[in-house]
């Protein structure tokens, strides 16, 4: 996929209907808008679900893979066109996958996509910025945590609900990332209690770098992207690699690759 080089909203990965009398295709999972070295990637939820479907995971992975051929993209801003940033993984897809394959193979493939996405976010050369609003829940929080910088509206609400749903918090290797960003003690509390916490608490934890009123959110993001776009690409890349390396070195063991197995072991039927 070739990303646009002019500021224009792009319907990503969705074809035009061949016939005006045919039903309209499903909404594109992402909207892309590039302005110079800054690429805006917006989740485009269907029917206001605001969840991370397989189509969204695939589209995000494609965008990040394509960046390898576009070193002039220095900043990627991730946001959402929905009422909320993200309400987590698509549990209906999980159930459909289990109905298709009760042994968990299909579900494990979905969960592996989450790991690939988070690793792609961590390893891309572009500085990643999360622009957060509304509810940021479960896998949505994990996705945001893998971004380098995070700005949130002061009306944001965060939650890690997996344990309350009978699931292990196993999505994309996020537990290690959250512990590295916010600290083991507080992450332990929030995962075990499933309590909702607000933007100011997220800021104290280090899960948000900026908290602003909703109408100031774009300005807060621009205050980051404008100077980043002028930085040396080589210096940006090297700094990201160093930061990622030290963060990973702080984990004596990283069981992230086990996440898909932990999830399917809990939900699937043994052979």
Protein Blocks (a to p, Z undefined) as FASTA:
>chain_A
ZZdfbdcdddehiacdfbfkbccddddfbdcddehjbccdddddehhlopacfklmmmmm
mmmmmmmmmmkbmbdcdddfbfbfbecjcfklmmmmmmmmmnommmmmmmmmmmmmmmmm
mmpmbdcddddehjaehjlmmmmmmpmbdcddfkbccddfklmnopacdehhlmmmmmmm
nopklmmmmmmnopacdfklmmmnopafbdcdfklmmmmmmmmmmmmmmpcfklmmmmmm
mmmmmmmmmpmbacklmmmmmmmmmmmccZZ
